[in-house]
Amino acid sequence: MELYTYYRSTSSYRVRIALALKGLGYQALPVNLLKGEQRGAEYVALNPQGRVPALRTDEGELLLQSPAIIEYLEEVYPQPALLPAAPALRARVRGVAAIIGCDVHPLHNVSVLNQLRQLGHDEAQVNQWIAYWISQGLAAVEALIGDQGFCFGEQPGLADVYLIPQVYAAERFTVDLGGYPRIRRVAALAAGHPAFASAHPSCQVDTPAQ
């Protein structure tokens, strides 16, 4: 498989975690968002939306959007499972993932932030926007996940796949995580897990040299 990715993209980060948890190898094909490579004719021909990630499967299919890619991986490579067996619990896990993927991350996507700047908002206002929406989302997640282990048990799953990149974004934008002890517990467990460690933005082929 081939993954079009950017080291700091949280949606790419999700897919990298899912691939690592399932033990699936892939070739990383970096798309430099800062240089605008996502808007180049060659990439737009592959992905008309001009965003990352995109995954080319072993069969040559090109898949877009991290939720669809992760669902594909879960269906084609069901073990280890990212979702529990019980339907109600599956829905709860998906609900936490959706809070992050649908309600939080889109509001601090670089395209949204750039639009705010173009509308005349200064950096202080943009940072207030980011902190507000991330804090709102993390407060909801904090109330919904468990008191032990990862988000919903001793093994990581779909909720963790979404949460950990969002924690990375929160730290990047200096959002205070002090009020989220459950989330900080999950983040600490993930930091010691090889799949999460290998997917971290600091460990990618396109990570800038320090």
C-alpha positions as CSV (number, residue, x, y, z in Angstrom):
1,M,0.0,0.0,0.0
2,E,1.0,3.6,-0.5
3,L,-0.1,6.4,1.8
4,Y,-0.1,10.0,0.7
5,T,0.6,11.8,3.9
6,Y,2.0,14.8,5.7
7,Y,3.8,14.4,9.0
8,R,1.8,17.0,10.9
9,S,-1.6,16.2,9.4
10,T,-3.8,14.8,12.2
11,S,-6.0,13.0,9.7
12,S,-2.9,11.3,8.1
13,Y,-1.7,10.6,11.7
14,R,-5.0,8.7,12.3
15,V,-4.5,6.4,9.3
16,R,-0.8,5.8,10.2
17,I,-1.9,4.7,13.7
18,A,-4.6,2.4,12.3
19,L,-2.1,0.8,9.8
20,A,0.4,0.3,12.6
21,L,-2.1,-1.2,15.0
22,K,-3.0,-3.7,12.3
23,G,0.6,-4.4,11.5
24,L,0.2,-3.3,7.9
25,G,3.2,-2.1,5.9
26,Y,3.0,0.8,3.5
27,Q,5.1,3.2,1.5
28,A,4.8,6.8,2.7
29,L,4.5,9.3,-0.1
30,P,4.8,12.7,1.5
31,V,2.7,15.7,0.3
32,N,4.2,18.9,1.6
33,L,1.2,21.1,2.6
34,L,3.4,24.1,3.4
35,K,4.8,24.1,-0.1
36,G,1.3,23.7,-1.6
37,E,2.0,20.3,-3.2
38,Q,-1.6,19.2,-2.4
39,R,-2.7,21.8,-4.9
40,G,-0.4,20.7,-7.7
41,A,-1.9,19.3,-10.9
42,E,-0.3,15.8,-10.3
43,Y,-1.8,15.4,-6.9
44,V,-5.2,17.0,-7.7
45,A,-5.5,14.5,-10.5
46,L,-5.4,11.8,-7.9
47,N,-7.4,13.6,-5.2
48,P,-9.7,16.3,-6.5
49,Q,-10.1,17.7,-3.0
50,G,-6.4,18.3,-2.7
51,R,-6.0,17.1,0.8
52,V,-4.3,14.3,2.7
53,P,-4.4,11.4,3.4
54,A,-5.1,9.2,0.5
55,L,-4.3,5.5,0.5
56,R,-3.6,3.3,-2.6
57,T,-4.5,-0.3,-1.7
58,D,-2.6,-3.4,-2.8
59,E,-5.2,-3.8,-5.5
60,G,-4.5,-0.3,-6.9
61,E,-7.7,1.4,-5.6
62,L,-7.2,5.0,-4.3
63,L,-9.1,5.7,-1.2
64,L,-9.8,9.2,0.2
65,Q,-10.8,10.7,3.6
66,S,-9.5,9.1,6.8
67,P,-12.8,7.8,8.1
68,A,-13.4,5.9,4.9
69,I,-9.8,4.6,4.8
70,I,-9.9,3.4,8.4
71,E,-13.3,1.7,7.8
72,Y,-11.8,-0.1,4.7
73,L,-8.8,-1.3,6.8
74,E,-11.2,-2.6,9.5
75,E,-13.3,-4.5,6.9
76,V,-10.4,-5.9,4.9
77,Y,-8.0,-6.6,7.8
78,P,-10.4,-7.2,10.7
79,Q,-7.8,-8.4,13.2
80,P,-6.8,-6.9,15.5
81,A,-10.2,-5.2,15.6
82,L,-10.5,-1.5,16.2
83,L,-14.2,-1.8,17.1
84,P,-15.8,-4.0,19.8
85,A,-18.3,-6.7,19.0
86,A,-21.3,-5.3,20.9
87,P,-23.4,-3.0,18.6
88,A,-24.1,-0.4,21.3
89,L,-20.5,-0.2,22.4
90,R,-19.4,0.1,18.7
91,A,-21.8,3.0,18.4
92,R,-20.3,4.6,21.5
93,V,-16.8,4.2,20.2
94,R,-17.8,5.6,16.8
95,G,-19.5,8.5,18.6
96,V,-16.2,9.6,20.3
97,A,-14.4,9.3,17.0
98,A,-17.0,11.4,15.3
99,I,-16.8,14.2,17.9
100,I,-13.1,14.5,17.0
101,G,-13.4,13.8,13.3
102,C,-16.6,15.7,12.5
103,D,-16.9,18.5,15.1
104,V,-13.4,19.4,16.3
105,H,-10.7,18.7,13.7
106,P,-12.5,20.4,10.8
107,L,-12.7,23.7,12.7
108,H,-8.9,24.0,13.1
109,N,-8.0,22.6,9.7
110,V,-5.5,24.8,8.0
111,S,-7.9,25.8,5.3
112,V,-10.4,27.1,7.9
113,L,-7.7,29.0,9.8
114,N,-6.5,30.6,6.6
115,Q,-10.0,31.7,5.8
116,L,-10.3,33.3,9.2
117,R,-7.1,35.2,8.5
118,Q,-8.4,36.3,5.1
119,L,-11.5,37.6,6.7
120,G,-9.4,39.9,8.9
121,H,-9.0,38.0,12.1
122,D,-5.6,38.4,13.8
123,E,-3.5,35.6,15.2
124,A,-4.8,36.1,18.7
125,Q,-8.4,35.7,17.5
126,V,-7.4,32.6,15.4
127,N,-5.7,31.0,18.5
128,Q,-8.8,31.8,20.6
129,W,-10.9,30.0,18.0
130,I,-8.7,27.0,18.0
131,A,-8.5,26.7,21.8
132,Y,-12.3,27.1,22.1
133,W,-13.2,24.3,19.7
134,I,-10.5,21.9,20.8
135,S,-11.5,22.4,24.5
136,Q,-15.2,21.9,23.8
137,G,-14.5,18.7,22.0
138,L,-12.0,17.3,24.5
139,A,-14.4,18.1,27.4
140,A,-17.1,15.9,25.7
141,V,-14.6,13.1,25.1
142,E,-13.4,13.3,28.7
143,A,-16.9,12.6,29.9
144,L,-17.5,9.7,27.5
145,I,-14.4,7.5,27.9
146,G,-13.6,5.1,30.6
147,D,-11.5,5.4,33.8
148,Q,-9.0,2.7,33.0
149,G,-6.9,1.6,30.1
150,F,-7.4,3.2,26.7
151,C,-10.6,5.0,25.8
152,F,-12.7,1.9,26.0
153,G,-10.7,-0.9,27.5
154,E,-7.2,-2.4,27.8
155,Q,-6.5,-2.5,24.1
156,P,-6.5,0.6,21.8
157,G,-9.3,1.0,19.3
158,L,-10.9,3.4,17.0
159,A,-11.5,6.1,19.6
160,D,-7.8,6.1,20.5
161,V,-6.9,6.3,16.8
162,Y,-8.8,9.6,16.6
163,L,-8.0,10.9,20.1
164,I,-4.2,10.8,20.1
165,P,-3.7,13.0,17.0
166,Q,-6.2,15.4,18.5
167,V,-4.1,15.5,21.7
168,Y,-1.1,16.2,19.5
169,A,-2.9,19.1,17.9
170,A,-4.0,20.4,21.3
171,E,-0.4,20.4,22.5
172,R,0.8,22.0,19.3
173,F,-1.7,24.9,19.7
174,T,-0.8,25.1,23.5
175,V,-4.3,24.1,24.7
176,D,-4.3,23.3,28.4
177,L,-4.9,19.6,29.0
178,G,-4.9,19.9,32.8
179,G,-8.6,19.4,33.1
180,Y,-8.7,16.1,31.2
181,P,-7.2,13.4,33.4
182,R,-8.8,10.5,31.5
183,I,-7.4,11.9,28.2
184,R,-4.0,12.4,29.7
185,R,-4.0,8.8,30.9
186,V,-4.8,7.5,27.4
187,A,-2.1,9.7,25.9
188,A,0.4,8.3,28.4
189,L,-0.5,4.8,27.5
190,A,-0.3,5.6,23.8
191,A,3.2,7.1,24.2
192,G,4.4,3.8,25.4
193,H,2.7,1.8,22.7
194,P,4.9,1.0,19.6
195,A,2.1,1.5,17.0
196,F,1.4,5.0,18.3
197,A,5.1,5.8,18.6
198,S,5.8,4.8,15.1
199,A,2.9,6.9,13.7
200,H,3.9,10.0,15.6
201,P,4.7,13.1,13.5
202,S,8.2,13.2,14.9
203,C,9.0,9.9,13.3
204,Q,8.0,10.3,9.7
205,V,10.1,10.4,6.6
206,D,9.1,14.0,5.9
207,T,9.6,15.3,9.5
208,P,11.9,18.3,9.2
209,A,15.3,17.9,10.8
210,Q,15.6,19.6,14.1
